[in-house]
Amino acid sequence: MVVLMSRGTSSLVVDRLCDKAKEQDIAVACFYVDFAARGEQSPTDMLGSLLKQIVGGLERIPDEIRQMFQDHKKVIGGRRPQVAEIIKMLQIVTSLQPTFICVDALDECVEEHRPEILDSLRTVLEKSLNTRIFLTGRRYIQSEVERSLGGRVSILSIKPSNDDIVEYIRMRLKKDTSPDAMNSGLEDQIIKRITENNSGT
C-alpha cells in the first residue's frame, strides 16, 4: 500500500512511526528530498540511503546481502551497488519484517529521476507484502504516482487552515535575526497575500 499526502505532514507521521517501531518489530526508513541538493540525490543515493537505514536496524545482516557487499569490495577501489542490486537487497530486508518507507517532498526530486524511483518502490512492494510506502508531494505529481504504482495508492490531501498559517508566519517572524527589516504593515501584507493564496482567491 502507498499513501501519498500533501507536503508538511511528514514529520508528524515519521515521528509516530518511529514511536511504533520502538514498541513493535517494524522497520522505518526515511528520505527527505532537498531541492537545493537534488542534483546530488540520484536514485542510487535515495534507495541506498533507505537500504542502509533498514539494514542498520537489523540484529543480523542476511548472508546474501553481506556477500553482495563483499563482492563489491573486491573490485578495485570498491564499487557502489547499482539500482537493480539495491532493489534486490531492499526486497530481502523488507521481507524480514513489516517495513515503512517514507519519502518526503518527492515533487522536489529531479523530474527525470522520479520514474526510476517510483518503479523501484513498486518492485519492492511486489515482493514485500508487509511493506508500506508513505510519500509526500505537491498535487501535480499525483497522476505520475498513480500511473507507476497502480491501484495501491491512497491519496490524502491536507491543507492547513488560515489560522494555522498566520500562527506559523508570526512565529517565524519573531525569530527573524533582522527584526528592523520588518514592520507591522509589511507583516500584515505578507500574511494577507499568503492566506489569500491558500484560500484560492
ABEGO torsion letter per residue (X at the ends): XBBBBBBGAAAAAAAAAAAAAAABBBBBBBBBBBAAAAAABBAAAAAAAAAAAAAAABABBBAAAAAAAAAAAABBGEBBBBAAAAAAAAAAAAAABBBBBBBBGAAABBAAAAAAAAAAAAAAAAABAABBBBBBEBAAAAAAAAAAAEAABBBBBBBBBAAAAAAAAAAAAAABABAAABBAAAAAAAAAAAAAAAAGX
